């Protein structure tokens, strides 16, 4: 961070980052910022792992295939008897 940056510029940038872009703005010691950021990411990851449940819906095409096969066999039998 530039030492000559005014507090007004920093606060306006923080406002733009947090309110307009939905982000997080960190200031201070680089080591503290890094550890805070890592803790926040790990907390988010744990929260997502706990709350995300997926439901898979699968189709069962067996009845459709069986119906089509039976109808096809009936069509063949009818065609052999009627001789179109």
PyMOL Python script that loads the backbone (N, CA, C, O; Angstrom):
from pymol import cmd

cmd.read_pdbstr("""\
ATOM      1  N   UNK A   1       0.844  -1.165   0.000  1.00  0.00           N
ATOM      2  CA  UNK A   1       0.000   0.000   0.000  1.00  0.00           C
ATOM      3  C   UNK A   1       0.892   1.231   0.000  1.00  0.00           C
ATOM      4  O   UNK A   1       1.940   1.244   0.645  1.00  0.00           O
ATOM      5  N   UNK A   2       0.494   2.222  -0.692  1.00  0.00           N
ATOM      6  CA  UNK A   2       1.236   3.458  -0.787  1.00  0.00           C
ATOM      7  C   UNK A   2       1.062   4.263   0.497  1.00  0.00           C
ATOM      8  O   UNK A   2      -0.061   4.447   0.968  1.00  0.00           O
ATOM      9  N   UNK A   3       2.151   4.736   1.056  1.00  0.00           N
ATOM     10  CA  UNK A   3       2.105   5.507   2.293  1.00  0.00           C
ATOM     11  C   UNK A   3       1.378   6.825   2.071  1.00  0.00           C
ATOM     12  O   UNK A   3       0.752   7.354   2.989  1.00  0.00           O
ATOM     13  N   UNK A   4       1.458   7.349   0.871  1.00  0.00           N
ATOM     14  CA  UNK A   4       0.878   8.652   0.578  1.00  0.00           C
ATOM     15  C   UNK A   4      -0.608   8.579   0.223  1.00  0.00           C
ATOM     16  O   UNK A   4      -1.198   9.604  -0.115  1.00  0.00           O
ATOM     17  N   UNK A   5      -1.218   7.420   0.287  1.00  0.00           N
ATOM     18  CA  UNK A   5      -2.637   7.284  -0.021  1.00  0.00           C
ATOM     19  C   UNK A   5      -3.453   7.826   1.142  1.00  0.00           C
ATOM     20  O   UNK A   5      -3.206   7.475   2.296  1.00  0.00           O
ATOM     21  N   UNK A   6      -4.403   8.664   0.846  1.00  0.00           N
ATOM     22  CA  UNK A   6      -5.192   9.283   1.907  1.00  0.00           C
ATOM     23  C   UNK A   6      -6.227   8.302   2.448  1.00  0.00           C
ATOM     24  O   UNK A   6      -6.616   7.343   1.780  1.00  0.00           O
ATOM     25  N   UNK A   7      -6.656   8.571   3.666  1.00  0.00           N
ATOM     26  CA  UNK A   7      -7.666   7.709   4.295  1.00  0.00           C
ATOM     27  C   UNK A   7      -8.991   7.804   3.551  1.00  0.00           C
ATOM     28  O   UNK A   7      -9.763   6.845   3.533  1.00  0.00           O
ATOM     29  N   UNK A   8      -9.261   8.954   2.936  1.00  0.00           N
ATOM     30  CA  UNK A   8     -10.498   9.115   2.164  1.00  0.00           C
ATOM     31  C   UNK A   8     -10.495   8.199   0.947  1.00  0.00           C
ATOM     32  O   UNK A   8     -11.504   7.574   0.620  1.00  0.00           O
ATOM     33  N   UNK A   9      -9.338   8.130   0.278  1.00  0.00           N
ATOM     34  CA  UNK A   9      -9.239   7.238  -0.882  1.00  0.00           C
ATOM     35  C   UNK A   9      -9.385   5.782  -0.456  1.00  0.00           C
ATOM     36  O   UNK A   9     -10.042   4.988  -1.129  1.00  0.00           O
ATOM     37  N   UNK A  10      -8.769   5.446   0.659  1.00  0.00           N
ATOM     38  CA  UNK A  10      -8.850   4.065   1.151  1.00  0.00           C
ATOM     39  C   UNK A  10     -10.292   3.719   1.506  1.00  0.00           C
ATOM     40  O   UNK A  10     -10.771   2.638   1.164  1.00  0.00           O
ATOM     41  N   UNK A  11     -10.984   4.624   2.187  1.00  0.00           N
ATOM     42  CA  UNK A  11     -12.366   4.330   2.577  1.00  0.00           C
ATOM     43  C   UNK A  11     -13.285   4.272   1.360  1.00  0.00           C
ATOM     44  O   UNK A  11     -14.207   3.456   1.331  1.00  0.00           O
ATOM     45  N   UNK A  12     -13.055   5.119   0.355  1.00  0.00           N
ATOM     46  CA  UNK A  12     -13.895   5.053  -0.844  1.00  0.00           C
ATOM     47  C   UNK A  12     -13.622   3.770  -1.625  1.00  0.00           C
ATOM     48  O   UNK A  12     -14.541   3.172  -2.185  1.00  0.00           O
ATOM     49  N   UNK A  13     -12.352   3.348  -1.663  1.00  0.00           N
ATOM     50  CA  UNK A  13     -12.020   2.099  -2.341  1.00  0.00           C
ATOM     51  C   UNK A  13     -12.634   0.915  -1.595  1.00  0.00           C
ATOM     52  O   UNK A  13     -13.163  -0.010  -2.212  1.00  0.00           O
ATOM     53  N   UNK A  14     -12.559   0.954  -0.247  1.00  0.00           N
ATOM     54  CA  UNK A  14     -13.151  -0.113   0.571  1.00  0.00           C
ATOM     55  C   UNK A  14     -14.655  -0.193   0.337  1.00  0.00           C
ATOM     56  O   UNK A  14     -15.217  -1.281   0.217  1.00  0.00           O
ATOM     57  N   UNK A  15     -15.298   0.966   0.275  1.00  0.00           N
ATOM     58  CA  UNK A  15     -16.740   1.001   0.023  1.00  0.00           C
ATOM     59  C   UNK A  15     -17.071   0.411  -1.343  1.00  0.00           C
ATOM     60  O   UNK A  15     -18.029  -0.349  -1.489  1.00  0.00           O
ATOM     61  N   UNK A  16     -16.259   0.773  -2.348  1.00  0.00           N
ATOM     62  CA  UNK A  16     -16.491   0.256  -3.700  1.00  0.00           C
ATOM     63  C   UNK A  16     -16.307  -1.253  -3.747  1.00  0.00           C
ATOM     64  O   UNK A  16     -17.075  -1.955  -4.405  1.00  0.00           O
ATOM     65  N   UNK A  17     -15.299  -1.751  -3.057  1.00  0.00           N
ATOM     66  CA  UNK A  17     -15.024  -3.190  -3.076  1.00  0.00           C
ATOM     67  C   UNK A  17     -16.104  -3.958  -2.330  1.00  0.00           C
ATOM     68  O   UNK A  17     -16.614  -4.959  -2.833  1.00  0.00           O
ATOM     69  N   UNK A  18     -16.455  -3.500  -1.140  1.00  0.00           N
ATOM     70  CA  UNK A  18     -17.377  -4.259  -0.293  1.00  0.00           C
ATOM     71  C   UNK A  18     -18.843  -4.088  -0.706  1.00  0.00           C
ATOM     72  O   UNK A  18     -19.576  -5.073  -0.790  1.00  0.00           O
ATOM     73  N   UNK A  19     -19.266  -2.879  -0.957  1.00  0.00           N
ATOM     74  CA  UNK A  19     -20.679  -2.647  -1.244  1.00  0.00           C
ATOM     75  C   UNK A  19     -21.019  -2.865  -2.711  1.00  0.00           C
ATOM     76  O   UNK A  19     -21.997  -3.542  -3.027  1.00  0.00           O
ATOM     77  N   UNK A  20     -20.234  -2.307  -3.594  1.00  0.00           N
ATOM     78  CA  UNK A  20     -20.569  -2.376  -5.024  1.00  0.00           C
ATOM     79  C   UNK A  20     -20.212  -3.722  -5.642  1.00  0.00           C
ATOM     80  O   UNK A  20     -20.967  -4.265  -6.448  1.00  0.00           O
ATOM     81  N   UNK A  21     -19.054  -4.255  -5.258  1.00  0.00           N
ATOM     82  CA  UNK A  21     -18.602  -5.501  -5.880  1.00  0.00           C
ATOM     83  C   UNK A  21     -18.868  -6.718  -5.018  1.00  0.00           C
ATOM     84  O   UNK A  21     -18.710  -7.845  -5.487  1.00  0.00           O
ATOM     85  N   UNK A  22     -19.273  -6.520  -3.756  1.00  0.00           N
ATOM     86  CA  UNK A  22     -19.548  -7.656  -2.883  1.00  0.00           C
ATOM     87  C   UNK A  22     -18.310  -8.376  -2.414  1.00  0.00           C
ATOM     88  O   UNK A  22     -18.375  -9.549  -2.047  1.00  0.00           O
ATOM     89  N   UNK A  23     -17.170  -7.686  -2.419  1.00  0.00           N
ATOM     90  CA  UNK A  23     -15.924  -8.317  -2.022  1.00  0.00           C
ATOM     91  C   UNK A  23     -15.524  -7.974  -0.604  1.00  0.00           C
ATOM     92  O   UNK A  23     -16.299  -7.387   0.151  1.00  0.00           O
ATOM     93  N   UNK A  24     -14.312  -8.346  -0.254  1.00  0.00           N
ATOM     94  CA  UNK A  24     -13.754  -8.062   1.066  1.00  0.00           C
ATOM     95  C   UNK A  24     -12.528  -7.174   0.867  1.00  0.00           C
ATOM     96  O   UNK A  24     -11.790  -7.322  -0.107  1.00  0.00           O
ATOM     97  N   UNK A  25     -12.327  -6.259   1.794  1.00  0.00           N
ATOM     98  CA  UNK A  25     -11.202  -5.335   1.732  1.00  0.00           C
ATOM     99  C   UNK A  25     -10.391  -5.510   3.000  1.00  0.00           C
ATOM    100  O   UNK A  25     -10.919  -5.367   4.103  1.00  0.00           O
ATOM    101  N   UNK A  26      -9.102  -5.819   2.850  1.00  0.00           N
ATOM    102  CA  UNK A  26      -8.226  -6.046   3.989  1.00  0.00           C
ATOM    103  C   UNK A  26      -7.143  -4.978   4.018  1.00  0.00           C
ATOM    104  O   UNK A  26      -6.598  -4.608   2.978  1.00  0.00           O
ATOM    105  N   UNK A  27      -6.834  -4.489   5.206  1.00  0.00           N
ATOM    106  CA  UNK A  27      -5.732  -3.551   5.393  1.00  0.00           C
ATOM    107  C   UNK A  27      -4.913  -4.017   6.583  1.00  0.00           C
ATOM    108  O   UNK A  27      -5.380  -4.810   7.400  1.00  0.00           O
ATOM    109  N   UNK A  28      -3.688  -3.518   6.674  1.00  0.00           N
ATOM    110  CA  UNK A  28      -2.865  -3.839   7.827  1.00  0.00           C
ATOM    111  C   UNK A  28      -1.671  -4.677   7.466  1.00  0.00           C
ATOM    112  O   UNK A  28      -1.198  -4.659   6.330  1.00  0.00           O
ATOM    113  N   UNK A  29      -1.190  -5.412   8.441  1.00  0.00           N
ATOM    114  CA  UNK A  29      -0.012  -6.253   8.315  1.00  0.00           C
ATOM    115  C   UNK A  29      -0.300  -7.399   7.338  1.00  0.00           C
ATOM    116  O   UNK A  29      -1.353  -8.033   7.413  1.00  0.00           O
ATOM    117  N   UNK A  30       0.627  -7.657   6.435  1.00  0.00           N
ATOM    118  CA  UNK A  30       0.442  -8.682   5.412  1.00  0.00           C
ATOM    119  C   UNK A  30       0.257 -10.068   6.032  1.00  0.00           C
ATOM    120  O   UNK A  30      -0.570 -10.848   5.558  1.00  0.00           O
ATOM    121  N   UNK A  31       1.013 -10.385   7.082  1.00  0.00           N
ATOM    122  CA  UNK A  31       0.891 -11.702   7.728  1.00  0.00           C
ATOM    123  C   UNK A  31      -0.480 -11.882   8.360  1.00  0.00           C
ATOM    124  O   UNK A  31      -1.080 -12.951   8.255  1.00  0.00           O
ATOM    125  N   UNK A  32      -0.979 -10.836   9.018  1.00  0.00           N
ATOM    126  CA  UNK A  32      -2.296 -10.911   9.653  1.00  0.00           C
ATOM    127  C   UNK A  32      -3.390 -11.012   8.594  1.00  0.00           C
ATOM    128  O   UNK A  32      -4.341 -11.779   8.747  1.00  0.00           O
ATOM    129  N   UNK A  33      -3.252 -10.232   7.518  1.00  0.00           N
ATOM    130  CA  UNK A  33      -4.248 -10.290   6.438  1.00  0.00           C
ATOM    131  C   UNK A  33      -4.284 -11.675   5.815  1.00  0.00           C
ATOM    132  O   UNK A  33      -5.354 -12.209   5.521  1.00  0.00           O
ATOM    133  N   UNK A  34      -3.101 -12.252   5.615  1.00  0.00           N
ATOM    134  CA  UNK A  34      -3.030 -13.582   4.997  1.00  0.00           C
ATOM    135  C   UNK A  34      -3.681 -14.628   5.883  1.00  0.00           C
ATOM    136  O   UNK A  34      -4.450 -15.459   5.400  1.00  0.00           O
ATOM    137  N   UNK A  35      -3.381 -14.597   7.173  1.00  0.00           N
ATOM    138  CA  UNK A  35      -3.971 -15.599   8.066  1.00  0.00           C
ATOM    139  C   UNK A  35      -5.483 -15.404   8.186  1.00  0.00           C
ATOM    140  O   UNK A  35      -6.228 -16.383   8.249  1.00  0.00           O
ATOM    141  N   UNK A  36      -5.945 -14.145   8.218  1.00  0.00           N
ATOM    142  CA  UNK A  36      -7.391 -13.889   8.262  1.00  0.00           C
ATOM    143  C   UNK A  36      -8.080 -14.397   6.999  1.00  0.00           C
ATOM    144  O   UNK A  36      -9.157 -14.989   7.062  1.00  0.00           O
ATOM    145  N   UNK A  37      -7.451 -14.163   5.864  1.00  0.00           N
ATOM    146  CA  UNK A  37      -8.019 -14.609   4.593  1.00  0.00           C
ATOM    147  C   UNK A  37      -8.078 -16.128   4.523  1.00  0.00           C
ATOM    148  O   UNK A  37      -9.076 -16.691   4.072  1.00  0.00           O
ATOM    149  N   UNK A  38      -7.024 -16.791   4.962  1.00  0.00           N
ATOM    150  CA  UNK A  38      -7.002 -18.262   4.953  1.00  0.00           C
ATOM    151  C   UNK A  38      -8.065 -18.824   5.891  1.00  0.00           C
ATOM    152  O   UNK A  38      -8.757 -19.781   5.546  1.00  0.00           O
ATOM    153  N   UNK A  39      -8.195 -18.230   7.077  1.00  0.00           N
ATOM    154  CA  UNK A  39      -9.223 -18.682   8.028  1.00  0.00           C
ATOM    155  C   UNK A  39     -10.619 -18.510   7.448  1.00  0.00           C
ATOM    156  O   UNK A  39     -11.479 -19.376   7.613  1.00  0.00           O
ATOM    157  N   UNK A  40     -10.839 -17.392   6.771  1.00  0.00           N
ATOM    158  CA  UNK A  40     -12.157 -17.144   6.179  1.00  0.00           C
ATOM    159  C   UNK A  40     -12.463 -18.139   5.062  1.00  0.00           C
ATOM    160  O   UNK A  40     -13.586 -18.633   4.952  1.00  0.00           O
ATOM    161  N   UNK A  41     -11.463 -18.430   4.237  1.00  0.00           N
ATOM    162  CA  UNK A  41     -11.664 -19.394   3.139  1.00  0.00           C
ATOM    163  C   UNK A  41     -11.943 -20.783   3.707  1.00  0.00           C
ATOM    164  O   UNK A  41     -12.832 -21.482   3.223  1.00  0.00           O
ATOM    165  N   UNK A  42     -11.196 -21.183   4.721  1.00  0.00           N
ATOM    166  CA  UNK A  42     -11.416 -22.497   5.317  1.00  0.00           C
ATOM    167  C   UNK A  42     -12.784 -22.580   5.977  1.00  0.00           C
ATOM    168  O   UNK A  42     -13.436 -23.622   5.919  1.00  0.00           O
ATOM    169  N   UNK A  43     -13.224 -21.501   6.599  1.00  0.00           N
ATOM    170  CA  UNK A  43     -14.558 -21.485   7.205  1.00  0.00           C
ATOM    171  C   UNK A  43     -15.641 -21.588   6.155  1.00  0.00           C
ATOM    172  O   UNK A  43     -16.639 -22.281   6.358  1.00  0.00           O
ATOM    173  N   UNK A  44     -15.460 -20.909   5.040  1.00  0.00           N
ATOM    174  CA  UNK A  44     -16.429 -20.979   3.946  1.00  0.00           C
ATOM    175  C   UNK A  44     -16.464 -22.382   3.363  1.00  0.00           C
ATOM    176  O   UNK A  44     -17.535 -22.912   3.067  1.00  0.00           O
ATOM    177  N   UNK A  45     -15.301 -22.979   3.201  1.00  0.00           N
ATOM    178  CA  UNK A  45     -15.229 -24.329   2.650  1.00  0.00           C
ATOM    179  C   UNK A  45     -15.942 -25.316   3.559  1.00  0.00           C
ATOM    180  O   UNK A  45     -16.663 -26.187   3.072  1.00  0.00           O
ATOM    181  N   UNK A  46     -15.755 -25.199   4.874  1.00  0.00           N
ATOM    182  CA  UNK A  46     -16.419 -26.094   5.815  1.00  0.00           C
ATOM    183  C   UNK A  46     -17.928 -25.886   5.787  1.00  0.00           C
ATOM    184  O   UNK A  46     -18.700 -26.842   5.858  1.00  0.00           O
ATOM    185  N   UNK A  47     -18.337 -24.630   5.682  1.00  0.00           N
ATOM    186  CA  UNK A  47     -19.768 -24.338   5.620  1.00  0.00           C
ATOM    187  C   UNK A  47     -20.379 -24.930   4.356  1.00  0.00           C
ATOM    188  O   UNK A  47     -21.461 -25.514   4.405  1.00  0.00           O
ATOM    189  N   UNK A  48     -19.701 -24.785   3.243  1.00  0.00           N
ATOM    190  CA  UNK A  48     -20.220 -25.329   1.988  1.00  0.00           C
ATOM    191  C   UNK A  48     -20.263 -26.846   2.024  1.00  0.00           C
ATOM    192  O   UNK A  48     -21.191 -27.452   1.489  1.00  0.00           O
ATOM    193  N   UNK A  49     -19.280 -27.459   2.641  1.00  0.00           N
ATOM    194  CA  UNK A  49     -19.271 -28.916   2.718  1.00  0.00           C
ATOM    195  C   UNK A  49     -20.414 -29.427   3.582  1.00  0.00           C
ATOM    196  O   UNK A  49     -20.981 -30.481   3.294  1.00  0.00           O
ATOM    197  N   UNK A  50     -20.759 -28.699   4.631  1.00  0.00           N
ATOM    198  CA  UNK A  50     -21.819 -29.135   5.524  1.00  0.00           C
ATOM    199  C   UNK A  50     -23.196 -28.945   4.902  1.00  0.00           C
ATOM    200  O   UNK A  50     -24.089 -29.767   5.106  1.00  0.00           O
ATOM    201  N   UNK A  51     -23.372 -27.869   4.149  1.00  0.00           N
ATOM    202  CA  UNK A  51     -24.714 -27.529   3.691  1.00  0.00           C
ATOM    203  C   UNK A  51     -25.025 -27.991   2.275  1.00  0.00           C
ATOM    204  O   UNK A  51     -26.192 -28.012   1.886  1.00  0.00           O
ATOM    205  N   UNK A  52     -24.029 -28.359   1.506  1.00  0.00           N
ATOM    206  CA  UNK A  52     -24.336 -28.717   0.128  1.00  0.00           C
ATOM    207  C   UNK A  52     -24.669 -30.199   0.027  1.00  0.00           C
ATOM    208  O   UNK A  52     -23.833 -31.064   0.287  1.00  0.00           O
ATOM    209  N   UNK A  53     -25.890 -30.462  -0.351  1.00  0.00           N
ATOM    210  CA  UNK A  53     -26.340 -31.832  -0.579  1.00  0.00           C
ATOM    211  C   UNK A  53     -26.885 -31.894  -1.985  1.00  0.00           C
ATOM    212  O   UNK A  53     -27.634 -31.017  -2.415  1.00  0.00           O
ATOM    213  N   UNK A  54     -26.511 -32.919  -2.684  1.00  0.00           N
ATOM    214  CA  UNK A  54     -26.941 -33.049  -4.070  1.00  0.00           C
ATOM    215  C   UNK A  54     -27.927 -34.200  -4.198  1.00  0.00           C
ATOM    216  O   UNK A  54     -27.756 -35.261  -3.597  1.00  0.00           O
ATOM    217  N   UNK A  55     -28.938 -33.971  -4.976  1.00  0.00           N
ATOM    218  CA  UNK A  55     -29.912 -35.005  -5.263  1.00  0.00           C
ATOM    219  C   UNK A  55     -29.806 -35.339  -6.737  1.00  0.00           C
ATOM    220  O   UNK A  55     -29.884 -34.458  -7.593  1.00  0.00           O
ATOM    221  N   UNK A  56     -29.630 -36.596  -7.021  1.00  0.00           N
ATOM    222  CA  UNK A  56     -29.529 -37.041  -8.400  1.00  0.00           C
ATOM    223  C   UNK A  56     -30.806 -37.758  -8.778  1.00  0.00           C
ATOM    224  O   UNK A  56     -31.239 -38.680  -8.086  1.00  0.00           O
ATOM    225  N   UNK A  57     -31.409 -37.337  -9.874  1.00  0.00           N
ATOM    226  CA  UNK A  57     -32.608 -37.977 -10.375  1.00  0.00           C
ATOM    227  C   UNK A  57     -32.204 -38.727 -11.633  1.00  0.00           C
ATOM    228  O   UNK A  57     -31.677 -38.141 -12.579  1.00  0.00           O
ATOM    229  N   UNK A  58     -32.454 -40.009 -11.632  1.00  0.00           N
ATOM    230  CA  UNK A  58     -32.108 -40.805 -12.801  1.00  0.00           C
ATOM    231  C   UNK A  58     -33.368 -41.374 -13.420  1.00  0.00           C
ATOM    232  O   UNK A  58     -34.328 -41.722 -12.733  1.00  0.00           O
ATOM    233  N   UNK A  59     -33.336 -41.456 -14.711  1.00  0.00           N
ATOM    234  CA  UNK A  59     -34.468 -42.046 -15.422  1.00  0.00           C
ATOM    235  C   UNK A  59     -34.324 -43.560 -15.419  1.00  0.00           C
ATOM    236  O   UNK A  59     -33.225 -44.110 -15.356  1.00  0.00           O
ATOM    237  N   UNK A  60     -35.475 -44.207 -15.489  1.00  0.00           N
ATOM    238  CA  UNK A  60     -35.489 -45.660 -15.598  1.00  0.00           C
ATOM    239  C   UNK A  60     -36.189 -46.012 -16.909  1.00  0.00           C
ATOM    240  O   UNK A  60     -37.412 -46.154 -16.941  1.00  0.00           O
ATOM    241  N   UNK A  61     -35.429 -46.152 -17.973  1.00  0.00           N
ATOM    242  CA  UNK A  61     -36.038 -46.369 -19.289  1.00  0.00           C
ATOM    243  C   UNK A  61     -36.457 -47.815 -19.555  1.00  0.00           C
ATOM    244  O   UNK A  61     -36.840 -48.151 -20.676  1.00  0.00           O
ATOM    245  N   UNK A  62     -36.389 -48.667 -18.544  1.00  0.00           N
ATOM    246  CA  UNK A  62     -36.693 -50.082 -18.785  1.00  0.00           C
ATOM    247  C   UNK A  62     -38.112 -50.278 -19.307  1.00  0.00           C
ATOM    248  O   UNK A  62     -38.318 -51.012 -20.274  1.00  0.00           O
ATOM    249  N   UNK A  63     -39.083 -49.636 -18.683  1.00  0.00           N
ATOM    250  CA  UNK A  63     -40.478 -49.818 -19.105  1.00  0.00           C
ATOM    251  C   UNK A  63     -40.689 -49.308 -20.533  1.00  0.00           C
ATOM    252  O   UNK A  63     -41.408 -49.928 -21.318  1.00  0.00           O
ATOM    253  N   UNK A  64     -40.073 -48.201 -20.859  1.00  0.00           N
ATOM    254  CA  UNK A  64     -40.200 -47.674 -22.209  1.00  0.00           C
ATOM    255  C   UNK A  64     -39.611 -48.652 -23.221  1.00  0.00           C
ATOM    256  O   UNK A  64     -40.226 -48.922 -24.253  1.00  0.00           O
ATOM    257  N   UNK A  65     -38.439 -49.177 -22.935  1.00  0.00           N
ATOM    258  CA  UNK A  65     -37.805 -50.120 -23.870  1.00  0.00           C
ATOM    259  C   UNK A  65     -38.603 -51.416 -23.981  1.00  0.00           C
ATOM    260  O   UNK A  65     -38.740 -51.964 -25.074  1.00  0.00           O
ATOM    261  N   UNK A  66     -39.119 -51.901 -22.886  1.00  0.00           N
ATOM    262  CA  UNK A  66     -39.935 -53.116 -22.913  1.00  0.00           C
ATOM    263  C   UNK A  66     -41.206 -52.874 -23.727  1.00  0.00           C
ATOM    264  O   UNK A  66     -41.603 -53.717 -24.532  1.00  0.00           O
ATOM    265  N   UNK A  67     -41.841 -51.724 -23.515  1.00  0.00           N
ATOM    266  CA  UNK A  67     -43.069 -51.403 -24.267  1.00  0.00           C
ATOM    267  C   UNK A  67     -42.795 -51.303 -25.757  1.00  0.00           C
ATOM    268  O   UNK A  67     -43.557 -51.838 -26.563  1.00  0.00           O
ATOM    269  N   UNK A  68     -41.730 -50.632 -26.129  1.00  0.00           N
ATOM    270  CA  UNK A  68     -41.381 -50.498 -27.550  1.00  0.00           C
ATOM    271  C   UNK A  68     -41.079 -51.857 -28.154  1.00  0.00           C
ATOM    272  O   UNK A  68     -41.488 -52.132 -29.282  1.00  0.00           O
ATOM    273  N   UNK A  69     -40.373 -52.711 -27.429  1.00  0.00           N
ATOM    274  CA  UNK A  69     -40.052 -54.049 -27.936  1.00  0.00           C
ATOM    275  C   UNK A  69     -41.323 -54.867 -28.152  1.00  0.00           C
ATOM    276  O   UNK A  69     -41.471 -55.518 -29.186  1.00  0.00           O
ATOM    277  N   UNK A  70     -42.234 -54.840 -27.194  1.00  0.00           N
ATOM    278  CA  UNK A  70     -43.490 -55.585 -27.323  1.00  0.00           C
ATOM    279  C   UNK A  70     -44.310 -55.055 -28.494  1.00  0.00           C
ATOM    280  O   UNK A  70     -44.852 -55.834 -29.279  1.00  0.00           O
ATOM    281  N   UNK A  71     -44.403 -53.743 -28.613  1.00  0.00           N
ATOM    282  CA  UNK A  71     -45.155 -53.156 -29.734  1.00  0.00           C
ATOM    283  C   UNK A  71     -44.524 -53.506 -31.079  1.00  0.00           C
ATOM    284  O   UNK A  71     -45.235 -53.752 -32.054  1.00  0.00           O
ATOM    285  N   UNK A  72     -43.213 -53.528 -31.134  1.00  0.00           N
ATOM    286  CA  UNK A  72     -42.531 -53.905 -32.369  1.00  0.00           C
ATOM    287  C   UNK A  72     -42.810 -55.368 -32.726  1.00  0.00           C
ATOM    288  O   UNK A  72     -43.039 -55.693 -33.891  1.00  0.00           O
ATOM    289  N   UNK A  73     -42.790 -56.244 -31.725  1.00  0.00           N
ATOM    290  CA  UNK A  73     -43.090 -57.654 -31.982  1.00  0.00           C
ATOM    291  C   UNK A  73     -44.539 -57.831 -32.438  1.00  0.00           C
ATOM    292  O   UNK A  73     -44.807 -58.630 -33.336  1.00  0.00           O
ATOM    293  N   UNK A  74     -45.467 -57.105 -31.837  1.00  0.00           N
ATOM    294  CA  UNK A  74     -46.873 -57.166 -32.259  1.00  0.00           C
ATOM    295  C   UNK A  74     -47.003 -56.679 -33.691  1.00  0.00           C
ATOM    296  O   UNK A  74     -47.749 -57.263 -34.477  1.00  0.00           O
ATOM    297  N   UNK A  75     -46.288 -55.620 -34.042  1.00  0.00           N
ATOM    298  CA  UNK A  75     -46.323 -55.101 -35.421  1.00  0.00           C
ATOM    299  C   UNK A  75     -45.803 -56.140 -36.420  1.00  0.00           C
ATOM    300  O   UNK A  75     -46.379 -56.311 -37.495  1.00  0.00           O
ATOM    301  N   UNK A  76     -44.725 -56.824 -36.070  1.00  0.00           N
ATOM    302  CA  UNK A  76     -44.183 -57.860 -36.955  1.00  0.00           C
ATOM    303  C   UNK A  76     -45.187 -58.998 -37.123  1.00  0.00           C
ATOM    304  O   UNK A  76     -45.387 -59.482 -38.237  1.00  0.00           O
ATOM    305  N   UNK A  77     -45.816 -59.426 -36.040  1.00  0.00           N
ATOM    306  CA  UNK A  77     -46.805 -60.516 -36.113  1.00  0.00           C
ATOM    307  C   UNK A  77     -47.987 -60.091 -36.983  1.00  0.00           C
ATOM    308  O   UNK A  77     -48.444 -60.862 -37.826  1.00  0.00           O
ATOM    309  N   UNK A  78     -48.474 -58.896 -36.787  1.00  0.00           N
ATOM    310  CA  UNK A  78     -49.614 -58.413 -37.586  1.00  0.00           C
ATOM    311  C   UNK A  78     -49.222 -58.311 -39.061  1.00  0.00           C
ATOM    312  O   UNK A  78     -50.006 -58.672 -39.938  1.00  0.00           O
ATOM    313  N   UNK A  79     -48.042 -57.833 -39.329  1.00  0.00           N
ATOM    314  CA  UNK A  79     -47.595 -57.701 -40.719  1.00  0.00           C
ATOM    315  C   UNK A  79     -47.483 -59.061 -41.389  1.00  0.00           C
ATOM    316  O   UNK A  79     -47.843 -59.188 -42.559  1.00  0.00           O
ATOM    317  N   UNK A  80     -47.010 -60.059 -40.708  1.00  0.00           N
ATOM    318  CA  UNK A  80     -46.884 -61.414 -41.280  1.00  0.00           C
ATOM    319  C   UNK A  80     -48.275 -62.005 -41.583  1.00  0.00           C
ATOM    320  O   UNK A  80     -48.453 -62.698 -42.585  1.00  0.00           O
ATOM    321  N   UNK A  81     -49.244 -61.729 -40.720  1.00  0.00           N
ATOM    322  CA  UNK A  81     -50.574 -62.305 -40.924  1.00  0.00           C
ATOM    323  C   UNK A  81     -51.374 -61.546 -41.968  1.00  0.00           C
ATOM    324  O   UNK A  81     -52.132 -62.148 -42.728  1.00  0.00           O
ATOM    325  N   UNK A  82     -51.210 -60.214 -42.015  1.00  0.00           N
ATOM    326  CA  UNK A  82     -52.045 -59.433 -42.915  1.00  0.00           C
ATOM    327  C   UNK A  82     -51.432 -59.357 -44.316  1.00  0.00           C
ATOM    328  O   UNK A  82     -52.177 -59.230 -45.287  1.00  0.00           O
ATOM    329  N   UNK A  83     -50.154 -59.427 -44.454  1.00  0.00           N
ATOM    330  CA  UNK A  83     -49.451 -59.357 -45.740  1.00  0.00           C
ATOM    331  C   UNK A  83     -49.755 -58.058 -46.473  1.00  0.00           C
ATOM    332  O   UNK A  83     -50.444 -58.069 -47.494  1.00  0.00           O
ATOM    333  N   UNK A  84     -49.261 -56.971 -45.977  1.00  0.00           N
ATOM    334  CA  UNK A  84     -49.501 -55.670 -46.591  1.00  0.00           C
ATOM    335  C   UNK A  84     -48.753 -55.509 -47.843  1.00  0.00           C
ATOM    336  O   UNK A  84     -48.846 -54.464 -48.487  1.00  0.00           O
TER     337      UNK A  84
END
""", "prot")
cmd.dss("prot")
cmd.show_as("cartoon", "prot")
cmd.util.cbc("prot")
cmd.orient("prot")
